[in-house]
Amino acid sequence: MIVAGADPGADGAVAFLDAETTRVLAIVDMPMAAGELMVRDLASELLAALDERRCGHVWIERQAPWAGGERRIGASSAFALGQRYMAIKAIAACHGWPIEIVSAAKWKRHFSIAADKALALDCAGRLLPEDSGLWTARRGYCTRARAIGRAEAALIGLYGIRSVNAIARGKAA
């Protein structure tokens, strides 16, 4: 079964993983133009990445721009974040892909990652070493921010696989 993990941030991505092998099959970056998500492009790129296969489940990181703490974003940034979050949910719903929303705190706690986003790169590299080239920052190919978004998307998908497997074994995720 193919599953997906989605990080809806501006530098986020959607990662498709094979649930049996936990290999990353494809990563689709959020297509942005002048700060706006190109929804039609995102939908077509997601379907192209699946190559006529079906996605069995999508885990999407819950967005909380007004949550407590020191880091807050402005109203227009919060609106754009909500647009990307809802675009992923709508695309999944239109194609009949089951959706589960997971908080960043929950999936990061599962992998023992602190709030520091850069730790996702190291964790994804350790847990998915064969696919680490997909989130390696390289000039002209992938910025560090984009690499972090890709790594987080892959980890969200891996979290989903592990949580389903834990439920199947009768253990809490």
C-alpha positions as CSV (number, residue, x, y, z in Angstrom):
1,M,0.0,0.0,0.0
2,I,1.1,3.5,-0.7
3,V,0.7,6.1,2.0
4,A,1.6,9.8,2.2
5,G,2.9,12.3,4.7
6,A,2.2,15.9,4.2
7,D,3.9,19.0,5.6
8,P,1.7,21.9,4.3
9,G,4.3,24.7,5.0
10,A,5.4,27.0,2.3
11,D,8.6,24.9,2.0
12,G,6.7,21.8,2.7
13,A,6.0,18.7,0.6
14,V,4.0,15.5,0.3
15,A,6.0,12.3,0.5
16,F,4.6,9.0,-0.9
17,L,6.0,5.9,0.9
18,D,5.6,2.2,0.3
19,A,4.0,1.0,3.6
20,E,5.7,-2.5,3.3
21,T,9.2,-1.4,2.6
22,T,9.0,2.1,4.2
23,R,10.9,3.4,1.1
24,V,10.0,6.9,-0.2
25,L,8.6,6.5,-3.7
26,A,8.2,10.2,-4.5
27,I,8.2,13.7,-3.0
28,V,6.2,16.5,-4.4
29,D,7.1,20.0,-3.2
30,M,4.4,22.6,-2.6
31,P,4.3,24.5,-6.0
32,M,4.4,28.1,-5.1
33,A,4.4,31.3,-7.3
34,A,4.6,34.7,-5.7
35,G,3.8,33.3,-2.3
36,E,0.6,31.5,-3.6
37,L,0.0,27.8,-3.8
38,M,-0.7,26.6,-7.3
39,V,-3.4,24.1,-6.4
40,R,-4.0,22.8,-9.9
41,D,-0.3,22.1,-10.3
42,L,-0.2,20.4,-6.8
43,A,-3.1,18.1,-7.7
44,S,-1.6,17.1,-11.1
45,E,1.9,16.6,-9.6
46,L,0.5,14.3,-6.8
47,L,-1.4,12.2,-9.4
48,A,1.7,12.0,-11.6
49,A,3.8,10.9,-8.7
50,L,1.3,8.1,-8.0
51,D,1.5,6.9,-11.6
52,E,-2.1,5.6,-11.6
53,R,-1.6,3.8,-8.3
54,R,-3.9,4.6,-5.4
55,C,-2.9,6.3,-2.1
56,G,-4.2,4.2,0.8
57,H,-3.9,6.9,3.5
58,V,-2.6,10.4,4.0
59,W,-1.3,11.9,7.2
60,I,-1.3,15.7,7.3
61,E,0.4,17.8,9.9
62,R,-2.1,19.8,11.8
63,Q,-1.5,23.5,11.5
64,A,-1.8,25.9,14.5
65,P,-0.5,29.3,13.5
66,W,-2.0,30.9,16.7
67,A,-0.8,28.3,19.1
68,G,1.0,29.3,22.3
69,G,4.7,30.0,22.5
70,E,6.9,32.7,21.1
71,R,6.6,31.9,17.4
72,R,3.5,33.5,15.8
73,I,2.8,34.4,12.2
74,G,0.8,37.3,10.7
75,A,-2.8,37.0,9.4
76,S,-1.8,36.8,5.7
77,S,0.7,34.1,6.4
78,A,-1.8,32.2,8.5
79,F,-4.3,32.4,5.7
80,A,-1.8,31.1,3.2
81,L,-0.9,28.2,5.5
82,G,-4.6,27.4,5.9
83,Q,-4.9,27.4,2.1
84,R,-2.1,24.9,1.6
85,Y,-3.5,22.7,4.5
86,M,-7.0,22.7,3.0
87,A,-5.8,22.1,-0.5
88,I,-4.1,18.9,0.5
89,K,-7.2,17.8,2.4
90,A,-9.5,18.7,-0.6
91,I,-7.3,16.9,-3.1
92,A,-7.2,13.8,-0.9
93,A,-11.0,13.9,-0.3
94,C,-11.7,14.3,-4.1
95,H,-9.6,11.2,-4.8
96,G,-11.0,9.1,-1.9
97,W,-7.8,8.9,0.0
98,P,-8.4,8.5,3.8
99,I,-7.0,11.4,5.8
100,E,-5.7,11.6,9.3
101,I,-4.5,14.8,10.9
102,V,-1.5,14.5,13.3
103,S,0.0,17.3,15.4
104,A,3.6,18.2,15.0
105,A,4.1,17.5,18.7
106,K,2.8,14.0,18.3
107,W,4.8,12.8,15.4
108,K,8.0,14.6,16.6
109,R,7.6,13.0,20.1
110,H,7.3,9.6,18.4
111,F,10.8,10.2,16.8
112,S,12.2,12.0,19.9
113,I,12.7,15.2,17.9
114,A,12.6,18.5,19.7
115,A,10.9,21.6,18.2
116,D,14.0,22.4,16.1
117,K,13.1,21.7,12.5
118,A,16.6,21.0,11.5
119,L,16.6,17.8,13.6
120,A,14.1,16.3,11.1
121,L,16.9,16.1,8.5
122,D,19.1,14.1,10.8
123,C,16.3,11.8,12.0
124,A,15.0,11.2,8.4
125,G,18.6,10.4,7.3
126,R,19.0,7.8,10.1
127,L,15.6,6.2,9.7
128,L,15.4,6.3,5.9
129,P,19.1,6.3,4.8
130,E,18.4,4.9,1.3
131,D,16.2,7.9,0.5
132,S,18.2,10.7,2.2
133,G,19.3,12.1,-1.2
134,L,15.7,13.3,-1.6
135,W,16.1,15.9,1.2
136,T,19.8,16.7,0.8
137,A,20.2,20.5,0.3
138,R,22.0,21.2,-2.9
139,R,22.5,24.5,-4.7
140,G,20.1,24.9,-7.6
141,Y,18.2,21.8,-6.6
142,C,16.9,22.0,-3.0
143,T,17.3,24.7,-0.4
144,R,17.8,23.9,3.2
145,A,14.3,25.0,4.1
146,R,12.9,22.8,1.3
147,A,15.0,19.9,2.4
148,I,13.6,20.2,6.0
149,G,10.0,20.3,4.5
150,R,10.8,17.1,2.5
151,A,12.3,15.3,5.5
152,E,9.4,16.3,7.7
153,A,6.9,15.0,5.1
154,A,8.7,11.7,4.9
155,L,8.8,11.4,8.7
156,I,5.0,12.2,8.9
157,G,4.4,9.3,6.5
158,L,6.7,7.0,8.4
159,Y,4.9,8.0,11.6
160,G,1.6,7.0,9.9
161,I,3.0,3.6,8.9
162,R,4.3,2.9,12.4
163,S,1.0,4.0,14.1
164,V,-1.1,1.7,11.8
165,N,1.3,-1.2,12.5
166,A,1.1,-0.5,16.2
167,I,-2.7,-0.6,16.1
168,A,-2.6,-3.8,14.1
169,R,-0.4,-5.4,16.8
170,G,-2.8,-4.1,19.5
171,K,-0.5,-1.5,20.9
172,A,-1.2,2.2,21.2
173,A,0.4,4.4,18.5
